[in-house]
Amino acid sequence: MKTKLQSCGCSGDRVFTSCNFFIKETILIMMTPSLKNLSLLALIWLLSACSQPNEVIALSGNTMGTTYNIKLNAHEGLLEAKALQAEIDLALEQVNDQMSTYRKTSELSQFNQLSVGETVQVSSDTIKVIAEGKRLHELTSGALDITLGPLVNLWGFGPDKKPLTVPTVEEIAAAKAKTGMDGFAIQATESQGALLKQKDGIYVDLSAIAKGFGVDKIASLLDQHQVSGYLVEIGGELRVKGSKNDSSPWRIAIEQPTTDGREIQQVIAPGTMGLATSGDYRNYFEDEGQRFSHLIDPRTGMPIKHTLASVTVLHPECMTADGLATAMMVLGTQASLALAKEQNLAIMLIEKQQQGFQVFYSEAFKAYVN
């Protein structure tokens, strides 16, 4: 399925403002680029025409260097929208205080500044996300690496961008030596946790999964308020629960991975599920006619070279979907399909070929295709 997107002619790119994009009586919400420099999301929401204020609450704001957007069913006894948003903002600020590498006083930044042999006390949330990063590293045979920062910076895709030149073999080897799961250890009990630095130069960056965790955090908050249905999105990663108050499903459109416009490749109704999409088609540099993706293979230290252009993953936990989407962009089509079959994962892959795009679905994903 492909649908040409039509602009309403409004200016600006903010979401959940007065500017909406209409397609066949459906509101199209354009996603903004994600915090994650390692992957630029190709994700769009499709929502039906606006509901009455007493039926659906719409909230939006800024977090993690990007935006968040939430639609939720109102019910009697629910907090006023302003009070609910204050709780949401506080929860997201806590995630930033724990895991942001842009805040020098965050738990993660404190760890990154340690010397070998030193430890820092961290929250159970930080331990949870780092532990999931380690688990996904093993599950994907090293395709996801939360210590990839030195290589990302070397290739000019980190926060401190350098001149876009191809690093030497020696530079790549030196940066790669500063990565690896053996560079730190988790020391956790039921009541508290700590991180021990075991390798000089190790730098943990959770941007591949932290936004997904933020989505899960807000979903959990809404569950505590007994919200029957919602759609939570942060920078393109999202989680859906139930249906809208009119019993219609939340529908998500997955964008075709092109750089010269926006077209919808597939519309799905995920039900209660987390979703993340990763792609390499809008963030790269060229040197002497050769294109270098912003997605670095941790195992080689080199940008990926295969033709897989986009990965969409469905999983009950958005954090897990987030990490898997990044890892599968590194693995490529066949290895990703094999992993999906082995682990019963719901994934959709879009591969760029000479004659256009070819779409691959895992068996678990086919149930969500309209």
C-alpha positions in Angstrom: 0.0 0.0 0.0 1.3 3.4 -0.9 -0.4 6.8 -0.3 1.0 10.1 -1.5 1.2 12.6 1.4 -0.4 16.0 0.8 0.6 19.2 2.6 -2.1 21.4 4.1 0.1 24.4 3.3 0.6 25.4 6.9 4.0 26.5 8.1 6.1 24.9 10.7 6.8 21.3 11.7 5.4 21.0 15.2 3.0 18.2 15.9 -0.4 18.4 17.7 -0.7 22.1 16.8 -3.4 23.6 14.6 -1.5 22.3 11.5 -2.8 18.9 10.4 -2.3 16.9 7.3 -5.4 15.2 5.9 -5.4 11.9 3.9 -8.7 10.3 3.1 -10.5 11.6 6.2 -7.5 10.7 8.4 -5.3 13.1 10.2 -1.6 12.6 9.5 0.7 13.6 12.3 4.3 14.2 11.0 7.0 13.0 13.2 10.1 15.1 14.0 13.7 13.7 13.9 14.6 11.6 16.9 17.2 12.2 19.6 19.0 9.1 18.5 21.7 10.2 16.1 22.2 6.5 15.2 18.9 6.3 13.4 16.5 8.8 11.9 13.0 7.6 12.3 10.6 7.2 9.4 7.3 7.1 11.3 4.0 8.8 11.0 0.8 8.6 13.0 -2.6 8.2 11.4 -5.4 9.3 13.6 -9.1 9.7 12.8 -10.8 13.1 12.8 -10.5 15.2 16.0 -12.6 13.9 18.9 -14.6 16.1 21.3 -12.5 17.4 24.3 -14.4 15.2 26.7 -13.5 12.1 24.7 -9.8 12.4 23.9 -7.1 14.4 25.6 -4.1 15.6 23.5 -0.9 16.5 25.2 2.4 17.6 23.7 5.8 19.0 24.9 9.5 18.7 24.6 11.9 16.1 26.0 15.1 14.3 25.2 16.0 16.8 22.5 12.8 16.0 20.6 9.0 16.2 21.2 6.4 14.0 22.8 2.8 13.7 21.8 0.1 11.8 23.7 -3.5 11.0 22.9 -5.5 9.4 25.7 -9.1 8.5 26.5 -10.6 10.7 29.2 -12.7 9.2 32.0 -14.5 10.3 35.1 -12.1 11.0 37.9 -9.1 11.5 35.7 -6.8 14.4 36.6 -7.3 17.6 34.7 -5.1 17.8 31.6 -2.7 20.4 33.1 -2.1 18.3 36.2 -1.7 15.1 34.2 0.9 16.8 31.9 2.8 18.1 35.0 3.1 14.4 36.1 4.3 13.4 32.6 6.8 16.2 32.5 8.2 15.3 35.9 8.6 11.6 34.9 10.4 12.5 31.7 12.7 14.9 33.6 13.6 12.1 35.9 14.6 9.9 32.9 16.7 12.8 31.6 18.4 13.2 35.0 19.2 9.5 35.0 20.3 8.8 31.4 21.0 12.0 29.4 24.6 12.2 28.2 24.0 16.0 27.6 23.5 16.6 31.3 26.8 16.6 33.1 25.2 15.7 36.4 23.0 12.8 35.2 23.7 9.4 36.5 25.0 8.2 33.2 27.3 11.2 32.8 28.7 10.6 36.3 29.5 7.1 35.3 31.2 8.2 32.1 33.4 10.6 34.0 34.7 7.9 36.4 38.2 6.4 36.4 38.8 2.7 36.1 37.8 0.9 39.3 35.4 3.6 40.5 31.7 3.1 41.0 28.6 5.4 41.1 25.2 4.8 42.6 22.4 4.8 40.1 18.6 4.4 40.1 16.8 1.1 39.4 15.6 2.7 36.1 19.1 3.2 34.9 20.1 -0.3 35.9 17.0 -1.7 34.0 17.8 0.1 30.8 21.5 -0.8 30.9 20.7 -4.4 31.6 18.3 -4.5 28.7 21.1 -3.0 26.5 23.4 -5.8 27.6 20.7 -8.4 26.9 20.0 -7.1 23.4 23.8 -7.0 22.7 23.9 -10.7 23.4 20.6 -11.5 21.6 21.8 -9.6 18.4 25.3 -11.0 18.4 26.8 -7.6 19.2 24.8 -5.6 16.6 23.5 -3.3 19.4 26.2 -1.8 21.6 25.5 0.9 24.2 29.2 1.7 24.4 29.4 2.6 20.7 30.0 6.4 21.4 33.7 6.6 20.5 33.1 5.1 17.0 30.0 7.3 16.4 32.0 10.4 17.3 34.9 9.3 15.1 32.7 9.1 12.1 31.2 12.5 12.7 27.7 11.5 13.8 28.1 12.3 17.5 27.1 15.5 19.4 30.6 16.9 18.7 30.6 16.6 15.0 33.9 16.6 13.2 34.9 17.3 9.6 33.3 14.6 7.5 36.4 12.7 6.5 36.9 8.9 6.4 38.9 7.7 9.5 42.0 5.7 9.0 42.2 2.0 9.9 44.3 2.9 12.9 41.8 5.5 14.2 38.9 3.0 13.9 40.9 0.4 15.8 41.7 2.9 18.6 38.1 3.9 18.9 36.9 0.3 18.8 39.2 -0.6 21.7 37.3 1.8 23.9 34.0 0.0 23.4 32.6 -3.3 24.7 30.3 -4.8 27.3 33.4 -5.7 29.4 34.0 -2.0 30.0 31.5 -1.9 32.9 29.7 -4.0 35.4 26.3 -3.8 37.0 26.2 -4.1 40.8 22.6 -4.2 41.8 20.4 -5.3 44.8 16.7 -5.1 45.3 17.0 -1.6 46.8 19.8 0.1 44.9 22.3 -0.3 42.1 25.7 0.8 41.1 27.9 0.8 38.0 31.6 -0.1 38.1 33.9 1.2 35.4 36.3 -1.6 34.2 37.9 -0.1 31.1 39.5 3.2 30.4 37.6 5.4 27.9 34.4 3.4 28.1 31.4 5.6 27.4 27.8 4.3 27.9 25.2 6.0 25.7 21.6 4.8 26.0 20.2 6.8 23.1 19.4 3.6 21.2 16.8 2.6 23.9 16.2 5.5 26.3 13.4 7.1 24.3 11.7 3.8 24.1 12.0 3.5 27.9 10.6 7.0 28.3 7.6 5.9 26.3 7.1 2.9 28.5 7.5 5.1 31.6 4.6 7.4 30.5 2.5 4.4 29.5 3.0 3.0 33.0 1.9 6.3 34.5 -1.2 6.3 32.4 -2.0 2.8 33.4 -1.7 3.9 37.0 -4.4 6.5 36.2 -6.6 3.7 34.7 -6.6 5.2 31.2 -8.3 2.6 29.0 -6.7 3.7 25.7 -3.8 5.8 24.7 -1.1 6.5 22.1 2.2 7.8 23.5 5.0 8.9 21.2 8.5 10.4 21.9 10.6 11.3 18.9 9.0 8.6 16.7 9.0 5.7 19.2 5.5 4.9 20.5 3.3 2.7 22.5 -0.4 2.1 22.0 -3.0 0.6 24.3 -6.6 -0.4 23.6 -8.7 1.7 21.2 -10.1 5.2 21.1 -13.3 6.1 23.0 -15.3 5.6 19.8 -14.0 2.0 19.7 -12.0 2.7 16.6 -8.3 1.4 16.6 -5.2 3.5 16.8 -3.7 3.3 13.3 0.0 3.8 12.5 1.5 4.5 9.1 5.0 3.4 8.3 6.8 5.7 5.9 8.5 4.6 2.8 12.3 5.2 3.2 12.8 7.9 0.6 14.7 11.2 0.8 12.7 13.1 -1.9 9.3 13.3 -0.3 7.0 11.3 2.1 4.9 8.3 1.1 3.2 5.7 3.2 4.4 2.1 2.7 2.1 0.3 5.2 -0.7 1.1 7.7 -1.1 -1.1 10.7 -3.4 -1.4 13.7 -1.0 -2.6 16.4 -3.5 -3.0 19.3 -1.8 -2.9 22.6 1.9 -2.8 21.6 5.1 -0.8 21.5 6.6 0.2 18.1 9.9 1.6 16.9 11.3 2.3 13.4 14.9 2.8 12.4 16.4 3.8 9.0 19.6 5.1 7.4 18.2 7.0 4.5 18.3 10.6 5.7 21.5 10.7 7.7 24.8 10.0 6.0 27.8 11.7 4.3 29.6 11.2 1.1 33.3 11.2 0.5 34.7 10.9 -3.1 31.4 9.6 -4.4 31.0 6.9 -1.6 28.1 7.1 0.8 28.6 6.4 4.5 25.6 5.6 6.7 25.3 7.1 10.2 24.7 3.5 11.4 27.9 2.0 12.6 28.4 -1.8 12.9 30.0 -2.2 16.4 31.6 -5.4 15.3 33.6 -3.8 12.5 33.7 -0.2 13.5 32.5 0.7 9.9 29.2 2.1 8.6 26.7 -0.5 7.3 26.8 -1.1 3.6 23.8 -3.4 2.9 20.6 -2.3 1.2 18.2 -2.6 4.2 16.7 0.9 4.4 14.1 0.6 7.2 13.2 -1.6 10.1 10.0 -1.5 12.1 9.6 -3.6 15.3 6.5 -4.4 17.4 7.1 -5.5 21.0 5.1 -5.1 24.2 8.0 -3.0 25.6 8.9 0.1 23.5 12.4 0.1 25.0 13.0 -3.4 23.5 11.5 -2.5 20.1 13.7 0.6 20.1 16.9 -1.4 20.6 15.9 -4.2 18.2 15.1 -1.7 15.4 18.6 -0.2 15.7 20.3 -3.6 15.9 18.5 -5.0 12.9 19.5 -2.1 10.7 23.0 -3.3 11.5 22.3 -7.0 11.0 20.7 -6.6 7.5 17.7 -8.3 6.0 18.4 -12.0 6.2 20.0 -12.0 9.6 17.1 -9.9 11.0 14.5 -12.3 9.5 16.4 -15.2 10.9 16.5 -13.6 14.4 12.8 -12.7 14.1 11.9 -16.3 13.3 14.0 -17.7 16.1 12.6 -15.3 18.7 9.1 -14.9 17.3 9.5 -11.2 16.8 7.1 -9.0 14.8 9.2 -7.0 12.3 8.8 -5.3 8.9 11.8 -4.7 6.7 12.0 -2.4 3.7 15.0 -3.1 1.4 16.1 -0.8 -1.3 16.6 -2.5 -4.7 17.3 -1.3 -8.2 13.6 -1.5 -9.2 12.3 0.2 -6.0 11.6 -1.2 -2.6 10.9 -4.7 -1.4 9.0 -5.3 1.8 9.6 -8.3 4.1 7.4 -9.4 7.0 8.1 -11.8 9.7 5.4 -14.3 10.4 4.6 -12.6 13.7 4.2 -9.2 12.0 1.7 -10.4 9.3 -1.2 -10.4 11.8 -0.9 -6.6 12.0 -1.0 -5.9 8.3 -4.3 -4.6 7.0 
